[in-house]
């Protein structure tokens, strides 16, 4: 009997442990404020070149030149201030994260939401003071609430009894002030509608496609028509989380926008590879310059976005008033990095429930604006770094290269890779353009910047040269004399934008959540053969990825201890059969929920035969 009781107790404990484990896993997954999957076989590039009409080209050129815009997440979620039943949850994702039933959300958030102090002119002034040239505002986020006068009754003007159309007021203010305006619209997720994606606590988890189609045709299409017909000239329509979207539905939205707003740009989060420009994951960074989307006669930037709020993109009382003055330099440098790598920066604010933007958030934006008033030449209209793998933030213009320096080493900045002869160097913030002392030997350059000329936050050093476009070294990775091939992440290119990078640690961030997140190295192979595989990462066995050459492929398992960055030798070998310049790829095989914790630093292939 005692043995039977002991076995029952052991079984009971195992069940309890299993339940705790599952609950913890659910909690971990629910803490993710983004959709990690992407739809279709490709993330960007399906839109035909013919879609880049003269009107689209004009706005694309403007987007490329302007570089910097204001993102605004504003909706009924602000009314809850990130709190539900006394607990801190998050901002705009609070309805899903706290599993708030529709009726309760309607009562506590939507019905009470009255932004009486909203002032469109004030919002535009805040963007202008930040040096921003366009705005993108949430017209409908995932909670399904329309922030304008929509025929659908679940909207700000009618449902809450507010009586004003703030998007109409904003569109008129933007037109008066020559500020381009775009609308964010959640086309797939809508937690208020049965057929839409996302709400699994009010509705069945597995909805048939017919239900989604009905939602799409009866709400999404009509609302995008409203937004593109009733609010003057629209600069862009910014879609998000394209789960369940079919090709025909993406094409339908593109057609609506083209018909009503021939010049409106569409981002790649429409889904299935459609859109005019590519968008990264939130806070997306890249180790290399990316110009793959450029057409022969049109520069098409990629775009990433970040928020000055903490704890959510929408307002929270625990993160919406956060003083980030210590991070002003980081915000400025992020802008420099993004532009230097071929991108456009969209920086978000989360207004309070009354429609005002907190001073702490405004101050973050103004710090960037103050810097741009002095250093804007290196950002607005600038081309990316002439080096594909710049060691720090670099931009360029005809006959000029701009070095963006946060920290000097003994008052010097050093750069390797520029072959063009430098004729002059000076600080952009120096109105006298005092010539700086520099030494150039081949591809090595050192510039001395006295402390008296170093600018607050980020110093821009201008290099002048006779070459219109700077000549640089060949950055193709070379096989080592001993036959080894080193493949560090800092020297790779990303196949898709939905991945990020940690510049300080030189590792991936959020890699492994999407099987299309290819890392690509271009290598000059001089000694083909069979290679032993050594990886460097901090991952455990959940991370599986494929290493692929022209001749071979191997599935690898990280097999390590999560959180411990170390080199690991794999049992598999891989073949490279031929000499010459070729590409080597790595792709995640199994999607993981731990991508924010995983750090992948690279591979080394050691020739053994």
Secondary structure as the mmCIF struct_conf table of DSSP 4:
data_model
#
loop_
_struct_conf.conf_type_id
_struct_conf.id
_struct_conf.beg_label_comp_id
_struct_conf.beg_label_asym_id
_struct_conf.beg_label_seq_id
_struct_conf.end_label_comp_id
_struct_conf.end_label_asym_id
_struct_conf.end_label_seq_id
HELX_RH_AL_P HELX_RH_AL_P1 UNK A 2 UNK A 30
TURN_TY1_P TURN_TY1_P1 UNK A 31 UNK A 31
BEND BEND1 UNK A 34 UNK A 34
BEND BEND2 UNK A 40 UNK A 41
BEND BEND3 UNK A 43 UNK A 43
STRN STRN1 UNK A 44 UNK A 44
BEND BEND4 UNK A 47 UNK A 47
HELX_RH_3T_P HELX_RH_3T_P1 UNK A 49 UNK A 51
HELX_RH_AL_P HELX_RH_AL_P2 UNK A 54 UNK A 66
STRN STRN2 UNK A 68 UNK A 72
BEND BEND5 UNK A 75 UNK A 75
TURN_TY1_P TURN_TY1_P2 UNK A 76 UNK A 76
HELX_RH_AL_P HELX_RH_AL_P3 UNK A 77 UNK A 80
TURN_TY1_P TURN_TY1_P3 UNK A 81 UNK A 82
STRN STRN3 UNK A 83 UNK A 84
TURN_TY1_P TURN_TY1_P4 UNK A 85 UNK A 86
STRN STRN4 UNK A 87 UNK A 88
BEND BEND6 UNK A 91 UNK A 91
TURN_TY1_P TURN_TY1_P5 UNK A 92 UNK A 93
HELX_RH_AL_P HELX_RH_AL_P4 UNK A 94 UNK A 97
TURN_TY1_P TURN_TY1_P6 UNK A 98 UNK A 99
HELX_RH_AL_P HELX_RH_AL_P5 UNK A 102 UNK A 105
HELX_RH_PI_P HELX_RH_PI_P1 UNK A 106 UNK A 110
TURN_TY1_P TURN_TY1_P7 UNK A 111 UNK A 112
TURN_TY1_P TURN_TY1_P8 UNK A 116 UNK A 117
HELX_RH_AL_P HELX_RH_AL_P6 UNK A 120 UNK A 129
TURN_TY1_P TURN_TY1_P9 UNK A 130 UNK A 131
STRN STRN5 UNK A 134 UNK A 140
TURN_TY1_P TURN_TY1_P10 UNK A 142 UNK A 143
STRN STRN6 UNK A 146 UNK A 146
BEND BEND7 UNK A 147 UNK A 148
BEND BEND8 UNK A 151 UNK A 154
STRN STRN7 UNK A 155 UNK A 155
TURN_TY1_P TURN_TY1_P11 UNK A 156 UNK A 159
BEND BEND9 UNK A 160 UNK A 161
HELX_RH_AL_P HELX_RH_AL_P7 UNK A 166 UNK A 177
TURN_TY1_P TURN_TY1_P12 UNK A 178 UNK A 178
STRN STRN8 UNK A 180 UNK A 185
BEND BEND10 UNK A 187 UNK A 188
STRN STRN9 UNK A 189 UNK A 189
TURN_TY1_P TURN_TY1_P13 UNK A 191 UNK A 192
BEND BEND11 UNK A 193 UNK A 196
STRN STRN10 UNK A 197 UNK A 197
BEND BEND12 UNK A 198 UNK A 198
BEND BEND13 UNK A 201 UNK A 203
BEND BEND14 UNK A 205 UNK A 206
HELX_RH_AL_P HELX_RH_AL_P8 UNK A 209 UNK A 215
HELX_RH_PI_P HELX_RH_PI_P2 UNK A 216 UNK A 220
HELX_RH_AL_P HELX_RH_AL_P9 UNK A 221 UNK A 229
BEND BEND15 UNK A 230 UNK A 232
BEND BEND16 UNK A 235 UNK A 235
STRN STRN11 UNK A 236 UNK A 239
TURN_TY1_P TURN_TY1_P14 UNK A 243 UNK A 244
HELX_RH_AL_P HELX_RH_AL_P10 UNK A 247 UNK A 260
TURN_TY1_P TURN_TY1_P15 UNK A 262 UNK A 263
STRN STRN12 UNK A 265 UNK A 266
STRN STRN13 UNK A 267 UNK A 267
HELX_RH_3T_P HELX_RH_3T_P2 UNK A 268 UNK A 270
STRN STRN14 UNK A 271 UNK A 271
TURN_TY1_P TURN_TY1_P16 UNK A 272 UNK A 272
STRN STRN15 UNK A 273 UNK A 274
BEND BEND17 UNK A 275 UNK A 276
STRN STRN16 UNK A 277 UNK A 277
STRN STRN17 UNK A 279 UNK A 279
BEND BEND18 UNK A 281 UNK A 281
TURN_TY1_P TURN_TY1_P17 UNK A 282 UNK A 283
BEND BEND19 UNK A 287 UNK A 288
TURN_TY1_P TURN_TY1_P18 UNK A 292 UNK A 293
STRN STRN18 UNK A 295 UNK A 295
TURN_TY1_P TURN_TY1_P19 UNK A 296 UNK A 297
STRN STRN19 UNK A 298 UNK A 298
STRN STRN20 UNK A 302 UNK A 307
BEND BEND20 UNK A 308 UNK A 314
TURN_TY1_P TURN_TY1_P20 UNK A 317 UNK A 321
HELX_RH_3T_P HELX_RH_3T_P3 UNK A 325 UNK A 327
HELX_RH_AL_P HELX_RH_AL_P11 UNK A 328 UNK A 340
TURN_TY1_P TURN_TY1_P21 UNK A 341 UNK A 342
STRN STRN21 UNK A 343 UNK A 349
TURN_TY1_P TURN_TY1_P22 UNK A 353 UNK A 354
BEND BEND21 UNK A 355 UNK A 355
HELX_LH_PP_P HELX_LH_PP_P1 UNK A 356 UNK A 358
HELX_RH_AL_P HELX_RH_AL_P12 UNK A 359 UNK A 375
HELX_RH_3T_P HELX_RH_3T_P4 UNK A 376 UNK A 378
TURN_TY1_P TURN_TY1_P23 UNK A 379 UNK A 381
STRN STRN22 UNK A 383 UNK A 383
BEND BEND22 UNK A 386 UNK A 387
TURN_TY1_P TURN_TY1_P24 UNK A 388 UNK A 389
BEND BEND23 UNK A 391 UNK A 392
STRN STRN23 UNK A 394 UNK A 397
TURN_TY1_P TURN_TY1_P25 UNK A 398 UNK A 399
STRN STRN24 UNK A 400 UNK A 405
BEND BEND24 UNK A 406 UNK A 406
STRN STRN25 UNK A 409 UNK A 409
TURN_TY1_P TURN_TY1_P26 UNK A 410 UNK A 411
STRN STRN26 UNK A 412 UNK A 416
STRN STRN27 UNK A 418 UNK A 418
BEND BEND25 UNK A 420 UNK A 420
HELX_LH_PP_P HELX_LH_PP_P2 UNK A 421 UNK A 421
STRN STRN28 UNK A 422 UNK A 427
TURN_TY1_P TURN_TY1_P27 UNK A 428 UNK A 429
TURN_TY1_P TURN_TY1_P28 UNK A 431 UNK A 432
HELX_LH_PP_P HELX_LH_PP_P3 UNK A 434 UNK A 436
STRN STRN29 UNK A 437 UNK A 441
TURN_TY1_P TURN_TY1_P29 UNK A 442 UNK A 443
STRN STRN30 UNK A 444 UNK A 448
HELX_RH_3T_P HELX_RH_3T_P5 UNK A 451 UNK A 453
HELX_LH_PP_P HELX_LH_PP_P4 UNK A 454 UNK A 455
BEND BEND26 UNK A 456 UNK A 457
STRN STRN31 UNK A 459 UNK A 465
BEND BEND27 UNK A 466 UNK A 469
STRN STRN32 UNK A 472 UNK A 472
STRN STRN33 UNK A 477 UNK A 478
TURN_TY1_P TURN_TY1_P30 UNK A 481 UNK A 482
BEND BEND28 UNK A 483 UNK A 483
STRN STRN34 UNK A 485 UNK A 488
HELX_RH_3T_P HELX_RH_3T_P6 UNK A 489 UNK A 491
STRN STRN35 UNK A 493 UNK A 494
BEND BEND29 UNK A 495 UNK A 498
STRN STRN36 UNK A 500 UNK A 502
TURN_TY1_P TURN_TY1_P31 UNK A 503 UNK A 506
STRN STRN37 UNK A 507 UNK A 509
BEND BEND30 UNK A 510 UNK A 510
BEND BEND31 UNK A 512 UNK A 513
TURN_TY1_P TURN_TY1_P32 UNK A 515 UNK A 516
STRN STRN38 UNK A 519 UNK A 525
BEND BEND32 UNK A 526 UNK A 527
STRN STRN39 UNK A 529 UNK A 537
TURN_TY1_P TURN_TY1_P33 UNK A 541 UNK A 542
STRN STRN40 UNK A 544 UNK A 548
BEND BEND33 UNK A 550 UNK A 551
STRN STRN41 UNK A 553 UNK A 557
BEND BEND34 UNK A 560 UNK A 560
TURN_TY1_P TURN_TY1_P34 UNK A 562 UNK A 563
STRN STRN42 UNK A 566 UNK A 576
BEND BEND35 UNK A 578 UNK A 578
STRN STRN43 UNK A 580 UNK A 588
BEND BEND36 UNK A 589 UNK A 590
BEND BEND37 UNK A 593 UNK A 593
TURN_TY1_P TURN_TY1_P35 UNK A 595 UNK A 597
STRN STRN44 UNK A 600 UNK A 607
#
